[in-house]
Amino acid sequence: MDATHLNCTGCGRMQPIRFEPLLPGEPSLGTSVCCAHCLRHAFTLLKPARFYCEICDQVQPALLERVDTDQTGAPGVLLVCGGCFDAKAMLYAAARSSRFAGAGASPPPPRGLPSDRAPRG
């Protein structure tokens, strides 16, 4: 499930998401998640599943709570701070299969020593 839309507080309705570096040229500082229509900043992702919470004033884990929506085909989740449990953003996803769906497991590695290595001992 990939988040594609959010409930923008500026526009007052569901809008596409825009991802961009918080500071151009410095991706390590985080990713800004904003409304693609009005560019209103929703939250900042710093690491996978972590973001900056302005209430806690620190980086917190993100919790996702599934929400039943009245829109068919658009599963919704509420992004919640793992520290103070404040709701940060309502996210919607495109109902599509994972890019890993149907992928088979790779074969097991060959047993034994590689031909160019001597045993330790």
C-alpha positions in Angstrom: 0.0 0.0 0.0 1.5 3.3 -1.1 0.2 6.6 0.3 -1.0 8.7 -2.7 -3.4 11.2 -1.1 -3.9 13.1 2.1 -6.7 15.1 3.7 -5.4 18.6 3.2 -6.4 21.1 6.0 -5.7 24.0 3.6 -7.9 22.8 0.7 -10.4 21.1 3.0 -10.5 17.9 0.9 -8.5 14.9 -0.3 -5.6 15.9 -2.5 -2.6 14.1 -4.0 0.6 14.0 -1.9 3.9 15.7 -3.0 7.2 14.4 -1.6 10.3 16.6 -1.7 13.5 17.1 0.3 13.0 19.4 3.3 16.1 21.3 2.2 17.0 20.9 -1.5 20.3 19.1 -1.9 20.2 17.6 1.7 18.1 14.5 1.6 19.5 13.4 5.0 17.5 16.2 6.7 14.2 14.6 5.8 11.4 14.6 3.4 8.6 17.1 3.4 5.1 15.6 2.8 2.7 18.2 1.5 -0.4 18.8 -0.5 0.4 18.7 -4.3 -2.3 21.3 -4.9 -1.7 24.1 -2.4 1.8 22.9 -1.2 0.7 23.1 2.5 3.2 21.2 4.6 1.5 18.2 6.4 4.5 16.6 8.2 8.2 15.7 7.8 9.5 12.2 7.5 13.0 11.8 8.9 13.6 8.0 8.7 11.3 5.2 7.6 8.3 5.2 10.0 9.7 8.2 12.0 8.8 11.9 11.8 9.2 15.1 13.7 6.4 15.8 16.1 6.0 19.5 16.9 4.1 18.7 20.2 6.7 16.4 21.6 9.5 18.5 20.0 11.4 15.4 19.0 11.6 12.6 16.4 8.9 10.0 17.2 7.8 6.7 15.7 4.8 6.9 13.4 1.7 4.8 14.1 -0.8 4.0 11.4 -4.4 3.4 12.4 -6.8 2.0 9.7 -9.9 4.2 9.2 -13.1 3.2 7.5 -13.8 5.7 4.8 -17.0 6.3 2.8 -15.0 6.4 -0.4 -14.8 3.1 -2.2 -11.4 1.9 -3.4 -9.5 4.4 -1.2 -8.3 2.7 2.0 -7.5 5.3 4.7 -5.0 5.4 7.6 -4.5 8.0 10.3 -0.9 8.9 11.0 -0.5 9.2 14.7 2.5 10.2 16.9 3.8 7.3 18.9 4.8 9.6 21.8 1.8 11.8 22.4 -0.8 10.0 20.2 -1.7 13.2 18.4 -3.2 12.7 15.0 -1.0 14.2 12.3 -2.5 13.4 8.9 -5.2 11.4 7.2 -3.6 9.4 4.4 -5.2 7.5 1.5 -3.7 4.8 -0.6 -4.2 3.6 -4.1 -5.7 0.1 -4.1 -3.0 -1.7 -6.1 -1.0 -4.8 -5.5 2.5 -4.6 -4.0 5.4 -4.6 -6.4 6.6 -7.8 -4.6 3.3 -9.7 -5.1 4.0 -13.0 -6.9 7.7 -12.8 -6.4 9.3 -16.1 -5.7 12.0 -16.8 -3.2 15.5 -16.8 -4.4 17.2 -20.2 -4.5 19.3 -21.2 -1.5 23.1 -20.4 -1.7 25.3 -23.3 -2.8 26.8 -25.3 0.0 30.5 -25.7 0.5 33.5 -23.3 0.2 33.9 -21.0 -2.8 36.6 -22.2 -5.1 38.9 -19.2 -4.3 38.9 -19.6 -0.5 40.9 -21.8 1.7 39.3 -23.2 4.9 40.0 -21.3 8.1 41.6 -23.2 10.7 
